[in-house]
Amino acid sequence: MTEVEDEPAVAAELFGERLDLARRFAGALAQHGEQRGLIGPLELPRLWSRHILNCAVVAPLLRPGRVGDVGSGAGLPGIVLAIARPDVAFTLIEPMERRVIWLEEEVSALGLDNVVVTRARAEELQLEHPLDQVTARAVSALRKLIPLTAPLVRAGGELVLMKGANAQAEIDAAAKELRKYRVSNAIVETLGEGLLAEVTRVIRATVN
Ligand SMILES: C[S@@+](CC[C@H](N)C(=O)[O-])C[C@H]1O[C@@H](n2cnc3c(N)ncnc32)[C@H](O)[C@@H]1O
C-alpha cells in the first residue's frame, strides 16, 4: 500500500455491482474520446484514476431524486455518477450536438435507464420540474456557473460543483452572483483524500 488506498478497492466500493459498466464506459472513452474531441490525448493514460474515479467520489453526496449535470461533455461527471447511483434520475445538459450524440450512444450502450440527455444551453432550459441537485465539472468559473445552474434547482436543493485548488477564491469572487441567485452556505469539500492519487474538490451550496 502506498500513500493512497489500493484503487481497485475504491472503485469496487464506489460502483458496487456496476463496476463493469464503469469499466466499459472508460474503455469506450479511451477508444473514441480523442478522435471524437471529447478528451485530450494527455488524459488517456490517467482516464480511470484522474477522471472516472475523481468523478465517482462525488456519488455519495447525491440524494435519491433528480440530479442535473450541466455541460456533461464526455459524460463527466454525469455518466459516471449515473453508473454509480442507479437510484438517482439524471438529466445531462449539453449544447454541442456531437457531444449529445456521444452521450446518447453511451446511455444506450450501457443500458442506463436512469438518464435523459437534453441538448440545451443550461441558461435557456425550461424544466417542468426543478432539480434536487445540479453538478458541473470544468464548465466555467463559479461566478459564471451560478447563473447557469442555480435557476435549475428547487428551493432547498443543492449545487455540487467540481472545482480545482482555487475553489475558495472562486467563492469569494462570486459573492454578488451568490446573493443575486439566492445561493447560500457555499463551502469547499475535499473528497477522496487518502483514497485517490488526486483529491476531488467540490463547492457545495444551497439554493433558496
Ligand atoms: C471543458 S468541457 C467539460 C466537459 C465535462 N464536464 C468534463 O469535465 O470533461 C465544458 C462543457 O460545457 C459545455 N457548456 C458550455 N457552455 C454551456 C452552457 N451554457 N450550458 C450547458 N453546457 C455548456 C460545453 O459544450 C462542454 O461540453
The ligand as an ORCA input file, in Angstrom:
! r2SCAN-3c Opt
* xyz 0 1
  C     -14.478     21.780    -20.851
  S     -15.933     20.884    -21.205
  C     -16.091     19.858    -19.764
  C     -16.929     18.649    -20.058
  C     -17.081     17.685    -18.881
  N     -17.897     18.261    -17.830
  C     -15.725     17.246    -18.341
  O     -15.426     17.520    -17.192
  O     -14.995     16.599    -19.101
  C     -17.240     22.093    -20.937
  C     -18.591     21.589    -21.430
  O     -19.597     22.526    -21.050
  C     -20.474     22.713    -22.130
  N     -21.112     24.027    -21.977
  C     -20.558     25.235    -22.246
  N     -21.459     26.222    -22.013
  C     -22.592     25.615    -21.582
  C     -23.895     26.101    -21.195
  N     -24.182     27.387    -21.229
  N     -24.812     25.189    -20.805
  C     -24.522     23.861    -20.775
  N     -23.319     23.361    -21.154
  C     -22.369     24.218    -21.545
  C     -19.581     22.576    -23.361
  O     -20.282     22.292    -24.549
  C     -18.652     21.456    -22.943
  O     -19.149     20.185    -23.287
*
